[in-house]
Amino acid sequence: MWKELPVTELYGAVSDINEFLRGLNELTRLESVAERAVWLTRNYQNLLNVTKSLFSKLLKVFGRS
């Protein structure tokens, strides 16, 4: 399965995971609920796009198996 995966797709998935984890790390460092709410409002669309991209790539990988 992984041998047939183009390297560019693998790098793209790793990049998406890194971006998602950076956002999650930033969110969890905020101390107040109000700060988290503001952060989520600002970053929701980006996180949604990253997760959609990641799941699309994972579906391609596991859809081939």
Steps between C-alpha positions, in 0.01 A plus 500: 500500500759761608743393227250603233437841654663789312753680719331835435176371654688373803675836548165675459343284771793561736477873432127497579559308823773745605280801430210347694723418797650851500151644523398258772816581696432871471139453612589292804752759619227759543386520857153651493185377333454846348847489338427155361168615359666794324777276369249247369300772328815625325639158406195279444494525121871422468474197730195380310686527169803316640290214638304469174827484307647242737193275494487522122861380479438222752195383305714478186757289683260263670267491202778331302550218748 
